[in-house]
């Protein structure tokens, strides 16, 4: 059942990119993690104006956003530009008001995706015709292309690789119709439609679909947690909301966490929670949720919450 859902999400994410279909509804029951996609290195010895690594990272970011399975953050370049705006606002040379960007409020990434384009096969069919563009032959009614991608999912708290995969994107396009215009993805001259119509675009499209499927499949093996933000009589607020996929009726276990630390390296080895109570969400906002106690007692601000069974 999970595999079928993952495949459906991957296919629909690509349909968003190609056809401009309206966004997917959030998958019920999935608690989301913040994620950022780093630039993919081009290790395929390509040269020219089009950076296939940057282009792949861009369409992967768009596909993850459309999947509604993650809180998708901008890449390092985007966040650096946002910080530049914050610094400019703090310099005293801008108008002050509620719309002025403030420091200390950027969402940190829990997960990082990075990788490399390791190989591009010029022709997988032996067809002729078309022309060569950045190390790959485009066009020709019998020609096709292949792109090999190595992808890593990294836990930003520990820096450890949680999972990795290799995907092979393939294309089998007939004819030749580029129609590029204007600025494009990662230095590609052309719009998304043009990108998706050439052989390498088709290959990247296929690789992105596999990449989204891989990343969504990892969610079951990654622990999700939050915290109690406020405790008052008849009112408990947690620091997770609709942005993270919390819905009314969701239940969480509440307790105190004891961390097991490696005395030699200082590394967090594991953690155990002593469960004190179970709470249920009654009202959801974007970043917080209101809850009621179902069982137990002793809930205090700062305690940890985990999805209940």
C-alpha positions as CSV (number, residue, x, y, z in Angstrom):
1,X,0.0,0.0,0.0
2,X,2.8,2.4,0.9
3,X,4.7,1.6,-2.3
4,X,1.6,2.3,-4.4
5,X,1.2,5.6,-2.6
6,X,4.8,6.6,-3.2
7,X,4.6,5.7,-6.9
8,X,1.5,7.8,-7.2
9,X,3.1,10.8,-5.5
10,X,6.2,10.6,-7.8
11,X,4.1,10.4,-11.0
12,X,1.8,13.3,-9.9
13,X,4.8,15.5,-9.0
14,X,6.1,15.2,-12.5
15,X,2.7,15.9,-13.9
16,X,2.8,19.2,-12.0
17,X,6.0,20.1,-13.8
18,X,5.0,19.1,-17.2
19,X,1.3,20.0,-17.4
20,X,0.8,22.6,-14.7
21,X,-1.9,20.7,-12.9
22,X,-3.2,22.1,-9.6
23,X,-1.3,21.1,-6.5
24,X,-1.8,17.7,-4.7
25,X,-3.7,17.5,-1.5
26,X,-1.5,16.8,1.5
27,X,-1.2,13.1,2.1
28,X,-3.2,12.2,5.2
29,X,-1.4,11.0,8.2
30,X,2.1,12.0,7.0
31,X,4.1,14.2,9.4
32,X,6.4,16.4,7.4
33,X,10.1,17.2,7.7
34,X,11.9,20.3,6.5
35,X,14.2,19.6,3.6
36,X,16.6,21.4,1.3
37,X,18.2,20.3,-2.0
38,X,21.8,21.2,-2.5
39,X,23.3,21.8,-5.9
40,X,24.1,18.5,-7.7
41,X,27.7,18.3,-8.9
42,X,28.2,17.7,-12.6
43,X,30.8,14.9,-12.7
44,X,29.9,13.8,-16.2
45,X,32.5,16.1,-17.9
46,X,29.9,18.3,-19.6
47,X,30.9,21.7,-20.8
48,X,28.7,24.6,-22.0
49,X,26.1,27.1,-20.8
50,X,23.7,24.5,-19.4
51,X,24.6,23.1,-15.9
52,X,22.7,19.8,-15.7
53,X,23.5,19.5,-12.0
54,X,21.8,22.9,-11.2
55,X,18.9,22.1,-13.5
56,X,18.3,18.7,-11.9
57,X,18.4,20.2,-8.4
58,X,15.9,22.9,-9.5
59,X,13.3,20.5,-10.8
60,X,13.8,18.1,-7.9
61,X,13.0,21.0,-5.5
62,X,9.9,21.8,-7.5
63,X,8.8,18.2,-7.5
64,X,9.3,17.9,-3.7
65,X,7.3,21.1,-3.1
66,X,4.4,19.8,-5.3
67,X,4.4,16.4,-3.6
68,X,3.3,18.1,-0.3
69,X,5.3,15.5,1.6
70,X,8.0,17.9,2.9
71,X,8.5,21.4,4.1
72,X,10.7,22.5,1.2
73,X,13.3,25.2,1.9
74,X,15.3,27.2,-0.6
75,X,18.8,26.1,-1.4
76,X,22.0,27.6,0.1
77,X,22.1,30.4,-2.5
78,X,18.5,31.3,-1.9
79,X,18.9,31.4,1.9
80,X,22.1,33.5,1.6
81,X,20.2,36.0,-0.4
82,X,17.5,36.1,2.2
83,X,20.1,36.7,4.9
84,X,21.5,39.5,2.8
85,X,18.1,41.1,2.8
86,X,17.8,40.7,6.6
87,X,21.3,42.3,7.1
88,X,20.3,45.2,4.8
89,X,17.1,45.7,6.8
90,X,19.1,45.7,10.1
91,X,21.6,48.2,8.8
92,X,19.2,51.1,9.4
93,X,19.0,52.1,5.7
94,X,15.5,50.7,5.1
95,X,12.0,51.7,6.2
96,X,10.9,50.0,9.4
97,X,7.6,48.2,9.7
98,X,5.9,44.8,10.0
99,X,7.0,43.8,6.6
100,X,10.7,44.3,7.4
101,X,12.5,40.9,7.3
102,X,13.7,39.9,10.8
103,X,16.6,37.8,11.8
104,X,16.4,34.6,13.8
105,X,13.3,33.3,12.1
106,X,14.6,31.2,9.2
107,X,13.4,27.6,9.2
108,X,16.3,25.1,9.6
109,X,16.5,22.1,7.4
110,X,16.2,18.7,9.1
111,X,17.1,16.9,5.9
112,X,19.5,17.7,3.1
113,X,19.5,16.2,-0.3
114,X,22.7,16.3,-2.3
115,X,24.4,14.3,-5.0
116,X,26.1,14.2,-8.4
117,X,25.4,13.6,-12.1
118,X,27.9,10.9,-12.6
119,X,27.3,9.9,-16.2
120,X,25.6,11.0,-19.4
121,X,25.4,8.5,-22.2
122,X,25.4,10.3,-25.5
123,X,23.1,7.8,-27.3
124,X,21.5,4.6,-26.0
125,X,19.9,3.6,-29.3
126,X,22.6,4.1,-31.8
127,X,20.4,6.4,-33.8
128,X,21.6,9.2,-36.0
129,X,20.4,12.7,-36.8
130,X,20.0,15.8,-34.6
131,X,23.0,17.5,-33.2
132,X,25.4,17.3,-30.2
133,X,24.6,19.7,-27.3
134,X,26.7,19.6,-24.0
135,X,28.0,16.1,-24.6
136,X,24.6,14.6,-25.5
137,X,23.1,14.2,-29.0
138,X,19.7,15.9,-29.2
139,X,17.1,15.1,-31.8
140,X,17.1,12.5,-34.5
141,X,14.0,10.3,-34.7
142,X,15.7,7.2,-33.2
143,X,18.1,8.9,-30.7
144,X,17.8,8.8,-26.9
145,X,19.7,9.8,-23.8
146,X,20.6,8.5,-20.4
147,X,21.5,10.4,-17.2
148,X,22.9,8.7,-14.1
149,X,22.4,10.3,-10.7
150,X,23.8,9.4,-7.3
151,X,21.7,10.9,-4.5
152,X,22.2,11.1,-0.7
153,X,19.8,12.0,2.1
154,X,21.7,13.6,5.0
155,X,20.5,14.2,8.6
156,X,21.6,17.8,9.2
157,X,21.8,17.4,13.0
158,X,24.4,14.6,12.8
159,X,25.8,15.1,9.3
160,X,25.3,11.4,8.7
161,X,24.0,9.9,5.5
162,X,20.6,8.4,6.3
163,X,20.2,6.8,2.9
164,X,21.5,6.8,-0.7
165,X,20.5,5.6,-4.1
166,X,21.5,5.6,-7.7
167,X,18.9,6.4,-10.3
168,X,19.1,6.1,-14.1
169,X,17.0,8.5,-16.0
170,X,16.2,7.5,-19.6
171,X,14.5,9.2,-22.6
172,X,13.2,8.0,-25.8
173,X,12.0,11.0,-27.7
174,X,11.2,11.1,-31.4
175,X,11.9,14.2,-33.6
176,X,13.4,17.5,-32.6
177,X,11.6,20.5,-31.2
178,X,13.4,22.7,-28.8
179,X,11.8,26.2,-28.9
180,X,13.9,27.6,-26.0
181,X,13.5,31.2,-25.1
182,X,14.5,33.5,-22.2
183,X,16.3,32.5,-19.0
184,X,16.0,28.9,-17.7
185,X,17.0,26.4,-15.1
186,X,20.5,26.4,-13.8
187,X,21.8,28.2,-16.9
188,X,19.7,26.3,-19.4
189,X,18.5,28.6,-22.1
190,X,14.8,27.9,-22.3
191,X,11.6,27.5,-20.2
192,X,10.4,24.4,-18.4
193,X,8.4,23.3,-21.3
194,X,11.4,23.4,-23.6
195,X,13.5,21.6,-21.0
196,X,11.0,18.8,-20.8
197,X,10.9,18.4,-24.6
198,X,14.5,17.5,-25.3
199,X,16.2,14.2,-24.6
200,X,18.2,15.3,-21.6
201,X,15.2,17.0,-20.1
202,X,13.2,13.8,-20.5
203,X,16.0,11.8,-18.9
204,X,16.1,14.2,-15.9
205,X,12.3,14.1,-15.6
206,X,12.5,10.3,-15.3
207,X,15.4,10.6,-12.7
208,X,13.4,13.2,-10.7
209,X,10.4,10.8,-10.5
210,X,12.6,8.1,-9.1
211,X,14.3,10.5,-6.7
212,X,11.0,11.7,-5.2
213,X,9.9,8.1,-4.8
214,X,13.1,7.3,-3.0
215,X,12.9,10.3,-0.6
216,X,9.3,9.8,0.3
217,X,10.0,6.1,1.0
218,X,12.6,7.1,3.6
219,X,10.1,8.9,5.8
220,X,9.0,5.8,7.6
221,X,12.6,5.3,8.9
222,X,13.1,8.8,10.2
223,X,11.9,9.7,13.7
224,X,9.6,12.7,14.0
225,X,9.2,14.8,17.2
226,X,8.0,18.1,18.5
227,X,7.7,19.9,21.8
228,X,5.1,21.3,24.2
229,X,5.2,25.1,23.8
230,X,2.5,26.2,26.3
231,X,0.6,24.5,29.2
232,X,-2.4,26.2,30.8
233,X,-5.6,24.9,32.4
234,X,-7.6,23.3,29.6
235,X,-5.1,24.5,27.0
236,X,-2.0,22.7,25.6
237,X,-0.1,24.0,22.6
238,X,2.5,22.1,20.6
239,X,5.1,23.6,18.2
240,X,3.8,21.7,15.2
241,X,0.9,22.6,12.9
242,X,-0.6,22.2,9.4
243,X,2.8,23.0,7.9
244,X,4.2,19.7,9.4
245,X,1.1,17.7,8.4
246,X,-0.6,17.8,11.8
247,X,-4.4,17.4,11.6
248,X,-7.3,17.5,14.0
249,X,-7.6,14.1,15.8
250,X,-3.9,13.4,15.6
251,X,-2.6,11.9,18.8
252,X,0.9,12.3,20.4
253,X,2.7,10.7,23.3
254,X,4.2,13.2,25.7
255,X,7.2,12.6,27.9
256,X,10.7,13.3,29.1
257,X,13.7,12.4,27.0
258,X,16.9,10.9,28.3
259,X,19.8,11.1,25.9
260,X,22.5,8.5,25.8
261,X,25.8,10.2,25.0
262,X,29.1,8.6,23.9
263,X,31.5,9.6,26.7
264,X,34.5,9.3,24.3
265,X,33.2,11.3,21.3
266,X,30.2,13.3,22.7
267,X,28.0,11.8,20.0
268,X,24.3,11.2,20.6
269,X,24.0,7.4,20.6
270,X,20.3,7.0,21.3
271,X,17.4,8.5,23.3
272,X,14.6,7.1,25.4
273,X,11.3,8.6,26.4
274,X,9.5,8.1,29.6
275,X,5.8,8.5,28.6
276,X,3.7,10.6,30.9
277,X,0.6,11.3,28.8
278,X,-1.3,11.1,25.5
279,X,-2.8,14.2,23.9
280,X,-5.1,14.8,20.9
281,X,-5.1,17.7,18.5
282,X,-8.3,19.8,18.6
283,X,-7.4,22.8,16.6
284,X,-4.6,23.3,14.0
285,X,-2.9,26.5,12.8
286,X,0.1,26.8,10.4
287,X,2.9,26.3,13.0
288,X,1.1,25.4,16.2
289,X,-1.7,23.1,17.3
290,X,-4.1,23.1,20.3
291,X,-4.5,19.8,22.2
292,X,-6.4,18.1,24.9
293,X,-5.3,15.4,27.4
294,X,-6.6,11.9,26.6
295,X,-4.7,10.1,29.4
296,X,-1.9,10.7,31.9
297,X,-0.7,13.9,33.6
298,X,2.4,15.9,34.5
299,X,2.7,17.6,31.1
300,X,5.1,20.6,31.2
301,X,6.5,23.1,28.8
302,X,9.5,21.8,26.8
303,X,8.5,18.2,27.0
304,X,8.9,16.1,23.8
305,X,6.1,14.7,21.7
306,X,6.1,11.7,19.4
307,X,3.3,10.4,17.1
308,X,1.1,8.2,19.2
309,X,0.2,4.6,18.3
